[in-house]
Amino acid sequence: MRLILGLHRPPPPGTVATIGNFDGVHLGHQHLIRTLARQGERLGWPVTVVLFEPQPLEYFLRERAPARLTRLREKLARMADLPVDQVLLLRFEQKLAALAAWDFIEQVLAKGLGVRYLVVGEDFRFGRNREGDFALLEAAGVRYGFEVSAAPTFELSGMRVSSTRIRKTLEQGDLTLAGKMLGRPYSMCGRVVAGSKRGKAIGFPTANLDPRRRQSPIYGVFAVTVQGVADKPWPGVANVGIRPTVEKSGKVWLEVHLFDFQGDLYGRYLEVFFHHKLRQEKRFASLAELSEQIRQDAALARKLLNA
């Protein structure tokens, strides 16, 4: 899969394409991309996904934007497992936000990519003040010679799968349903960084990962498995939160205690899969009280993962 950073060096013209955030790259996204790929195969054109970084709502709402399900690196890794030939990554900043809808069509879709077939949601809006819509794209298709199609709806148990619904499901602690909509257990990735070693001091050493999100879609203590430690997933217990017992910065961290693990993980890039929510994060009066709670959490996580 080819990653194109902006249109400074546009690819050879001619592609089938879709545009969106693709946050989570859930079953609905996967169904859309595979449907688009079939059109690409039929027409003989490569498949292009157009992404924005940051996501538009993050640009406009800043800290009030919805929590991301996937960071850009995670999103691209999911895309690489799908029939995507190239991803066009556009920097969403003032210049792009102020671009008129028709100019976006002309500069990005028509001249930049040479789109021949485009799939977007019927409620897709774009351009300055969200002035562009599905009808405008259809009109542009007539002018520039590309076909526009509405994205197929993907339902699970009679309900539409969407990033918003997955986000709400995660907030409610229903990891099973969220995993079904994603097509895999929900996960976060990150590189292990040096910590304060407080966990080791109380008998529960942890791998500390920075989720690199303005907000986290999940908070609390979870039974997890971890990829990147060994040849197979490694079980453990994880906390996602601000560590209120030992810190006051408010920064979100992902801490993982791996069961029966001996070794150095600093610098490793890990993927943590969340299987069961055990409890909410809370502040403890002492490190001894925290240690006892972690012991109970670890015992429950082992039991759930073994089951």
GITARA-V205653 format. One record per residue. N is the residue number from 1. RES is the residue in one letter. PHI is phi in degrees with one decimal (none if undefined). PSI is psi in whole degrees, -180 to 180 (* if undefined). OMEGA is omega in radians with two decimals (999 if undefined). Layout:
N|RES|PHI|PSI|OMEGA + N|RES|PHI|PSI|OMEGA
This chain:
1|M|none|130|-3.11 + 2|R|-94.1|135|3.07 + 3|L|-105.6|122|-3.13 + 4|I|-109.1|117|-3.12 + 5|L|-93.5|96|-3.11 + 6|G|74.8|-178|-3.09 + 7|L|-109.3|28|3.10 + 8|H|-67.4|-35|3.05 + 9|R|-128.3|80|-3.05 + 10|P|-63.7|151|3.10 + 11|P|-71.8|168|3.03 + 12|P|-56.3|138|-3.07 + 13|P|-65.7|150|3.10 + 14|G|113.1|105|-3.13 + 15|T|-163.2|160|2.86 + 16|V|-101.0|143|-2.95 + 17|A|-146.0|161|2.97 + 18|T|-141.9|159|-3.07 + 19|I|-131.2|139|3.06 + 20|G|168.5|-177|3.07 + 21|N|-82.6|-36|-3.11 + 22|F|52.2|40|-3.12 + 23|D|-71.0|119|-3.10 + 24|G|96.8|-25|-3.06 + 25|V|44.4|58|-3.05 + 26|H|-81.2|-175|-3.08 + 27|L|-59.4|-36|3.09 + 28|G|-63.3|-44|3.09 + 29|H|-62.2|-44|-3.12 + 30|Q|-62.4|-41|3.12 + 31|H|-64.1|-42|3.13 + 32|L|-62.0|-48|-3.09 + 33|I|-64.9|-40|3.13 + 34|R|-67.8|-36|3.07 + 35|T|-64.1|-42|3.11 + 36|L|-64.1|-39|-3.13 + 37|A|-63.1|-35|3.09 + 38|R|-65.4|-37|3.06 + 39|Q|-66.4|-40|3.10 + 40|G|-61.6|-41|3.11 + 41|E|-66.1|-40|-3.14 + 42|R|-65.1|-40|-3.07 + 43|L|-91.1|-15|3.13 + 44|G|81.8|29|-3.12 + 45|W|-120.8|150|3.10 + 46|P|-70.3|162|-3.13 + 47|V|-99.3|126|3.13 + 48|T|-120.6|133|3.00 + 49|V|-110.4|126|3.12 + 50|V|-98.2|120|3.13 + 51|L|-117.8|159|3.08 + 52|F|-119.9|142|3.09 + 53|E|-140.4|119|-0.05 + 54|P|-67.2|171|3.05 + 55|Q|-66.6|145|-3.03 + 56|P|-49.7|-43|-3.14 + 57|L|-65.0|-30|3.08 + 58|E|-68.0|-34|3.10 + 59|Y|-68.9|-45|-3.06 + 60|F|-81.2|-38|-3.03 + 61|L|-101.0|-12|-3.13 + 62|R|52.7|-121|-3.05 + 63|E|-68.1|-15|-3.13 + 64|R|-89.9|0|3.14 + 65|A|-68.9|151|3.10 + 66|P|-59.0|148|3.11 + 67|A|-63.7|138|3.10 + 68|R|-72.4|142|2.96 + 69|L|-80.9|-38|-3.10 + 70|T|-135.7|137|2.96 + 71|R|-72.5|167|-3.13 + 72|L|-56.9|-46|-3.11 + 73|R|-60.7|-41|3.12 + 74|E|-65.9|-42|-3.13 + 75|K|-62.0|-44|3.14 + 76|L|-65.5|-36|3.10 + 77|A|-63.5|-39|3.09 + 78|R|-67.2|-41|3.13 + 79|M|-60.9|-37|-3.10 + 80|A|-65.2|-21|3.11 + 81|D|-87.5|-2|-3.12 + 82|L|-111.6|167|3.14 + 83|P|-75.0|64|3.11 + 84|V|-110.6|124|3.14 + 85|D|-85.6|-37|-3.12 + 86|Q|-153.1|148|3.05 + 87|V|-116.3|124|3.03 + 88|L|-96.0|116|-3.11 + 89|L|-103.5|116|-3.12 + 90|L|-105.7|130|3.09 + 91|R|-72.7|116|-3.12 + 92|F|-90.1|103|3.13 + 93|E|-138.9|-168|-3.00 + 94|Q|-57.3|-41|-3.10 + 95|K|-63.4|-45|-3.14 + 96|L|-71.7|-38|3.14 + 97|A|-63.1|-30|-3.11 + 98|A|-90.8|-1|-3.09 + 99|L|-73.2|129|3.11 + 100|A|-62.6|150|-3.08 + 101|A|-57.2|-45|-3.11 + 102|W|-66.1|-36|3.09 + 103|D|-66.6|-37|3.09 + 104|F|-62.2|-45|3.12 + 105|I|-59.7|-47|-3.07 + 106|E|-68.3|-49|-3.02 + 107|Q|-75.3|-41|-3.04 + 108|V|-92.5|-54|-3.01 + 109|L|-80.4|-50|-3.04 + 110|A|-77.3|-58|-3.06 + 111|K|-85.4|-39|-3.08 + 112|G|-70.4|-51|-3.07 + 113|L|-104.5|-21|-3.05 + 114|G|62.9|48|-3.07 + 115|V|-61.3|137|3.08 + 116|R|-111.5|-22|-3.14 + 117|Y|-152.1|129|-3.05 + 118|L|-127.9|134|3.07 + 119|V|-120.0|124|3.06 + 120|V|-142.2|164|3.05 + 121|G|-68.0|149|-3.13 + 122|E|-62.5|-24|3.13 + 123|D|-97.4|12|-3.12 + 124|F|-63.8|129|3.08 + 125|R|-125.0|147|-3.08 + 126|F|-157.2|170|3.11 + 127|G|83.3|172|-3.12 + 128|R|-52.4|129|-3.14 + 129|N|56.4|26|3.11 + 130|R|56.4|38|-3.05 + 131|E|-77.2|-21|-3.13 + 132|G|-85.8|142|3.13 + 133|D|-142.5|-174|-3.09 + 134|F|-60.8|-41|-3.12 + 135|A|-63.7|-39|3.12 + 136|L|-65.7|-39|3.10 + 137|L|-63.5|-40|3.10 + 138|E|-61.8|-42|3.11 + 139|A|-64.2|-41|3.12 + 140|A|-66.1|-34|3.12 + 141|G|-61.5|-38|3.10 + 142|V|-64.4|-41|-3.09 + 143|R|-71.4|-43|-3.03 + 144|Y|-100.8|-3|3.04 + 145|G|81.6|39|3.02 + 146|F|-129.1|153|3.14 + 147|E|-93.1|143|3.13 + 148|V|-118.1|132|-3.11 + 149|S|-130.3|147|3.09 + 150|A|-78.1|138|3.14 + 151|A|-62.0|136|3.13 + 152|P|-68.3|141|3.08 + 153|T|-79.6|136|3.11 + 154|F|-117.0|124|-3.09 + 155|E|-116.3|150|3.06 + 156|L|-130.3|118|-3.09 + 157|S|55.4|39|3.06 + 158|G|81.5|3|3.14 + 159|M|-121.2|139|-3.10 + 160|R|-67.0|132|3.09 + 161|V|-81.9|129|3.13 + 162|S|-150.5|160|3.10 + 163|S|-63.1|-38|3.13 + 164|T|-62.1|-44|-3.13 + 165|R|-66.3|-40|3.11 + 166|I|-63.5|-42|3.12 + 167|R|-59.8|-44|3.12 + 168|K|-66.2|-38|3.12 + 169|T|-64.2|-41|3.09 + 170|L|-65.5|-40|3.10 + 171|E|-60.0|-34|3.14 + 172|Q|-81.9|-4|3.10 + 173|G|82.6|10|-3.13 + 174|D|-89.4|81|-3.09 + 175|L|-70.4|-28|3.14 + 176|T|-65.4|-50|3.14 + 177|L|-65.8|-41|3.11 + 178|A|-59.5|-42|3.12 + 179|G|-63.6|-37|3.10 + 180|K|-64.3|-41|-3.14 + 181|M|-70.7|-32|3.12 + 182|L|-80.1|-24|-3.04 + 183|G|85.4|10|-3.13 + 184|R|-170.2|161|3.05 + 185|P|-60.5|145|3.10 + 186|Y|-63.6|142|-3.10 + 187|S|-142.7|161|2.98 + 188|M|-131.1|148|3.14 + 189|C|-118.2|157|3.06 + 190|G|178.2|165|3.11 + 191|R|-96.4|140|-3.12 + 192|V|-73.0|127|-3.13 + 193|V|-118.5|162|3.12 + 194|A|-66.8|138|3.10 + 195|G|-116.6|-165|-3.12 + 196|S|-84.6|-6|-3.13 + 197|K|64.7|22|3.09 + 198|R|-66.1|-38|3.13 + 199|G|-59.5|-44|3.13 + 200|K|-63.1|-37|-3.11 + 201|A|-65.2|-29|-3.13 + 202|I|-103.3|12|3.03 + 203|G|94.3|6|-3.13 + 204|F|-135.2|78|3.14 + 205|P|-61.5|142|-3.09 + 206|T|-127.2|151|2.93 + 207|A|-91.2|123|-3.07 + 208|N|-100.2|122|3.14 + 209|L|-120.0|141|3.04 + 210|D|-94.0|112|-3.11 + 211|P|-65.5|-17|3.13 + 212|R|54.2|50|3.06 + 213|R|-129.1|145|3.05 + 214|R|-64.2|-37|3.04 + 215|Q|-137.9|157|3.06 + 216|S|-103.5|141|3.08 + 217|P|-75.3|-13|3.11 + 218|I|-134.0|148|3.03 + 219|Y|-139.7|147|3.07 + 220|G|129.2|-162|-3.10 + 221|V|-114.7|136|-2.96 + 222|F|-137.9|150|2.89 + 223|A|-83.1|128|-2.99 + 224|V|-135.6|165|2.84 + 225|T|-125.9|153|-3.00 + 226|V|-128.0|129|3.03 + 227|Q|-96.6|143|3.11 + 228|G|107.8|-3|3.12 + 229|V|-92.7|-45|-3.11 + 230|A|-145.5|-171|-3.12 + 231|D|-68.8|-21|3.13 + 232|K|-128.5|162|3.14 + 233|P|-58.0|139|-3.12 + 234|W|-107.1|130|-3.10 + 235|P|-78.0|154|3.11 + 236|G|-173.6|-172|3.09 + 237|V|-128.3|140|-3.03 + 238|A|-132.7|151|3.02 + 239|N|-119.7|130|3.03 + 240|V|-115.2|116|-3.11 + 241|G|169.6|-161|-3.00 + 242|I|-103.4|6|3.10 + 243|R|53.0|61|-3.01 + 244|P|-64.9|-21|-3.14 + 245|T|-72.3|-32|-3.00 + 246|V|-121.9|-7|-3.10 + 247|E|-137.2|159|3.09 + 248|K|-128.5|8|-3.06 + 249|S|-73.0|-27|-3.09 + 250|G|82.8|0|3.13 + 251|K|-73.9|140|3.14 + 252|V|-84.3|131|3.09 + 253|W|-126.6|154|2.98 + 254|L|-113.4|114|-3.13 + 255|E|-113.7|131|-3.10 + 256|V|-125.5|126|2.99 + 257|H|-101.9|117|-3.11 + 258|L|-91.4|129|-3.09 + 259|F|-67.3|129|3.00 + 260|D|56.4|34|-3.12 + 261|F|-100.2|136|3.04 + 262|Q|-125.2|123|3.12 + 263|G|152.0|176|-3.10 + 264|D|-105.8|124|-3.12 + 265|L|-110.5|1|-3.07 + 266|Y|-57.4|131|3.13 + 267|G|87.9|-11|3.13 + 268|R|-71.3|144|3.05 + 269|Y|-97.4|116|-3.04 + 270|L|-116.6|153|2.98 + 271|E|-118.9|124|-3.06 + 272|V|-106.7|120|-3.14 + 273|F|-100.3|128|-3.07 + 274|F|-98.1|122|-3.06 + 275|H|-109.9|-39|-3.11 + 276|H|-142.5|135|3.01 + 277|K|-88.3|129|-3.08 + 278|L|-95.5|-41|-3.12 + 279|R|-171.0|173|3.02 + 280|Q|-80.3|155|3.02 + 281|E|-69.5|144|3.13 + 282|K|-147.9|163|3.11 + 283|R|-92.7|135|3.12 + 284|F|-108.8|154|-3.07 + 285|A|-73.2|-24|-3.10 + 286|S|-152.6|164|3.08 + 287|L|-67.8|-30|3.10 + 288|A|-65.2|-41|3.10 + 289|E|-66.0|-40|3.09 + 290|L|-62.7|-44|-3.14 + 291|S|-60.3|-42|3.13 + 292|E|-65.4|-39|3.12 + 293|Q|-66.1|-40|3.10 + 294|I|-63.0|-39|3.09 + 295|R|-58.9|-44|3.11 + 296|Q|-66.8|-41|3.12 + 297|D|-61.5|-44|-3.11 + 298|A|-63.7|-41|3.13 + 299|A|-63.0|-43|3.13 + 300|L|-67.3|-40|3.13 + 301|A|-62.9|-42|3.09 + 302|R|-58.8|-44|-3.11 + 303|K|-63.0|-45|-3.10 + 304|L|-67.7|-41|-3.12 + 305|L|-70.3|-36|3.09 + 306|N|-67.1|-34|-3.14 + 307|A|-70.1|*|999
